[in-house]
């Protein structure tokens, strides 16, 4: 299960559609995904959300559950959506791509969510600290004349939001954690009984800003951080501070990703490479065991969002079958996603999806 993907429909079908995104997810072994609201129209009311739900009903190969936005128009400020009207149609509320800039706006959103038992799923980014940055404010940035994004732009909002979650009792989930400071804030919040959960992504666990190249396939938001940040994220997963691994699958057109680090669109694809990368670099190396990875990529996200395990007797099967000895090289030309931008091109991995069953039907079958 992946609780953080972008399928781009409605509004940006040149990047991805529900059909292509869900086919790619099935090829990656995912039976359930949750889609972010960076769409047009923004799913900020039942009428707008219905456009997406119609596409899901028509074209989805797997279980696809959308998020509503937190603010009208997903602006990160202003009017908070009517969560009660959207509760039964969505996984929760997120303005992913935009941090909620005002403390009062976030407090208002959390109060409404808390009263309804809904979850706030937060992209944490303080715009006042960005200063035009687009990669991590680290060694590579300084040596190559780029503009940097400081770590504080992420952890400062997490710090604020954890305090608000304590005040309101809101269920609070932190998107794509990338910094060591964020991990420690979430660790302390959990120790204090705050209802906070968190996710991170394979690229933050396997790459750092030392791996950057002058290529748009290395550009995403949050950016690749330092080795110390990467190590803190791994430890955070291992001690339970970070609950799950997601892809933040964010496809763009080839033209949008062809403008180098400074001018390419933010976002990479990952839904077809996530499991083999994690399996190869953490299970086969002996750092983790397979049940631990299953917990982070299946059991924990289902538990957080109140879904069944997909394996109960009498229920339609949600099961992926992998050949863990199948070794191959990641080649974006093979992707079913419209998006091809990945920093993992050419990496050798183990773990090929052979079958994916979703909703009791075959969603993907590998044909040699």
N, C-alpha and C positions, 0 to 999 in steps of 0.2 A: 504494500500500500504506500502511495506517495501523496502526502497531504499538501503538496505545493508544486503545482504545474501551471503552465500557461498554454492553452489551446487556441487562443486568439480569435475564436468565433463566438459571437458576431463582431464584425467591424474590421478585422485584420486578417482575412482569410488568405491573403498572399503569403503570410508567414506560416500559418498552420490552420487546420480546421479540426473540428471534433473528430471527423473521420480519420484524418491522417495522424492526429495526436494520439487518439485512442489505439490505433493500429500500432503505432510506435511503442506505446506503453505496453501493449500485449506482447510485443516482441521482446521487450525488456523484462517480462515476467510479472508485470503489475496487473492485478485484477481489479483494483480500485484506486482512483485518483480524485483529488480535489482541485478544482480549477479556480485560479485567481481572477479578480474582477477588472483587469486592465482591458476593458472591452468597450465597444460602441454599439448599442447603448450600454452605459454602465448599469449593472444590476443593482440599482438603488431603490427599486420599487417592484411590485409583482409584475407589472406590465413589461418592464424592461427585462426582468429576469426570465420571463416566459419565452422570449426570443431564444435565449440560450437553452432553456429546457427543451424547446421544440427540436433544436439541432441535436441535443443529446439523445432524445427519444428516437430520432430518425437515424442517427449515424454512429452512435457510440458502440464500440466493439466490447467494452468492459463497463464496469460501474463507474460513472462519472458524477461527482457531487459538487455543485458550484458553491462558492462563497458569494455572499452579498457584500457590497461595500459598507464602510463605516459612515462615510460622509456622502452627501449628495454630490454626484459627479466625480466621486473619488478624488476630491481635491486635497484632502489632508487637513481641511479646516472648514468651518462653517456649519451648516445644518446637518445634524445627525439623522440617519435614515430611521424609518419606522421598523425597528427590528421585529416587533410582534407580527407585522404583516408578512415578514420574510422568513420567520423562524422555521416553519415546517417545510420550507422549500430549499434550505441551504445547510451548509456545514457550520456556519458562523459568519462573522463579519470581519472583513479585512480591507484595508486600503493599500494592499501591496503595491509597491512602486512609489508610494508616498508615505512618509511618516506623519503622524498626527502632530501638528506643530504646537498647538495650544494645550496647555495642561487642563484648562477648563473644558475644552472640547473632549479630551480623552476621559476626563472625570465623568462628563455627561454620558458618553458612550458606555463607559463601564457600569455606571449606575443602571442604565437601561438594560444592558446585557445581564447584569447580576440579577435583576428582578425577574428576568425571563429564563434564567438558567442557560443563556447563550454564551458562546466563547468569542472573545476578542483575539484576533490573530494578527499580530502587529509587525509591520515593517518599521523598524526603528531607525530613523534618520533625521537628525536635526539639520534643517536646511541652512541655518545661520552659521554652521560650522563647515560647510562644504567648500566654500571659496573657489568654486569652479573646478574642483578636483574630479578626477575620473579613474585614477588608480591609487593604490595604497601610498600613503605619505611615508615612504621608506627609502631604502638605499637606491633601488632601481629608479625611482621617481627623481631623486636628487641628481643621480649621475647622468640621466638622459633628458633632463630639462622638461619633465612633465609636471602637471599640477596634481597635487596629492589630496586624497581623502583621509582625514585623520581618524583614528580609532574612536575618539571621543564622540564623533558624530553619530556613532551607533550606541555606545554604552551609556551615554548621558540620557537618552530617551528610555532605555531599558531600566535604568536606575529610577527615573521618574515614574515609569509605568508600574514597576514593582511596588512602589510606595502607594500608588493609586489602587492597585489590585488589593493591597492589604486594607486600605481604607474602605473599599466598596465590596470586597468579597468576590470580585469578578473572576471567572475562569479566564486566564490570560496565557496565550501561547506566543512565543517569540519566534519570528521567522529568521531563517538563514543566519544564525549566529556565526560571527567571523573573528571576534577579538577575545584575547585572554581576559580583559577586564569584564567583558560581558559574561563570560563563563563564571567568574567569581561572584558577580552581582547576583546571578541566577542561583548559584550554589547557596549563598547566604539567604536569599529570599526563600528558597525551599526549606532551609533549616529553620527559618522563622515561621513556617506554616503557611506561607503565601501560596495560592493556587496557581502556580506558574509551571508551564512546560515549555520545552524548547527543541529546536531542530537545527541541524547543520547539514552541509552538502559534501559530496565526495571531493569536489575540487578544493575545498578548504582543508580537507584531511590529507590530500595527496600533493598539493602544490603550494608554493609560497611566491612572494614577489621576486625571489631570486630566479624563478622559472619564467618570468615574463619575457615575451618576444614582441617585436613591433608588429603585432598582428591582432586583428579584432577578435579572434577566437580566444584570446586571453583576457577579454574585457567583460566584466560582469559587476553587478551591484548587490551586495557589498563586493569590494575588490579582493583579490588574493592578498593576504596579509603576510606577516613575518613568520619565520620558523618557530619563534616562541609562541605566537598565536596558534599556529597549527598544532603544536605539541599540547597546548592547553585545551584545545578542542578535543583531541584524542583522549586526554585524561578526563575531560568532562563527560564524554560518552561512557567511559569505563566506570566512573563513580556514580553514574545516574543523574548528573546535573543536566546533561543534554539527553533528551528522551528518544529522539528518533533521527534517522537519516532521510533526507528528501533530495530531490534533484534540482528544484527551481528551474525545471525545463523551460527555457525561454527562447523559442525559435525566432529568427529574423531572416529576411531575404539575404541572398549572397551579396547583393549590392550594399545593403545596410551594414554588413559585417566586413566590408572590404576597405575600410577607410582608416586602418591602423588603430592604435590605442587611443589617440586623441579624439577621433571623430566617428568611430564606429558606434553602432547602437550597443547599449548595455544588454548582456544576456548571452548564455550559451545553452546548447541542448545537452541532455544527459540521461533521458529516460531509457535509452537503449544500451547504456554503458554502465549504469550505476551498480547493479549487482555484480557483474564480472569484475569491475574495478575493486570493489570492496572485498569480494571473495579472494581475488588474486593477491592483494596487497596486505590483507589483514588475517585471512584464514590460512591461506597456504604458507604464509610466513610464520605462523604459529602464535601471533600476538593475541588473536581472539579465537574462540571456537565457533562452530556454525550456529548453535543455539543462540549465542549472543547476537550474531548478525541478524538472525530471524527475528529476535526480539526488537531490534532497532529498526528493521525495515518492514515488519509486518504486525507483530503482536502489540507493541507499544502504541503505534499510531492508531490502530483499531481501538485499543482500550481508551486512549485519550478522547477520541471522538465518538465513543459509545457504540461502536459497531461490533457485530459478531466476528468470530475468528474465521468464518467461512468454511469451517470443517465440521460443523455440528451435524449429527445424523439427521437425515431427512431434509436438509437444506440444500439448495442449489450450490454446486461446488464452485469455490473460488480458489484455484490451486495452480501453481506454476511448477513445471517439471524442468530441471536443468541437468545437462551432462557436465559434471564438474571436472571431467578430464579432457574436455574438448578445448584445445588451445588454438587461438586465432589472433589476428591483428585487427585492431579497431580501424575501420575504413568508413568515413562518412558517406561515401558513395553507396554503401549498402543500407543506409538508414531508411526507414519508412517515414520518418518525420520529414517535413519540408525543410526544416532547419538542418544545416550541416556543420555549423561552427562549434567545434569542440577542441579544447586544448589537449585532448588525449589521442589525437590522430597518430597512428603508428605504434601505439602501445600494445604490447602483447599481453593477452589476458586469458584466463580460464573461466569456464562457466557459461555455456551456450544454452539459451532457452530452447527447449524441445517442444513443449506444449504449454499453452496458457489456457486454462478453463475459467470463464467468468460467467456468472449467472447460470451455471450449469451447462454452458455451451462452449464449444471450442472457439476461442478467440484468436489463437495463433498456433500454427504447427510448422515446425522447421522442415523444409524440404531440401535435402542435400542436392 
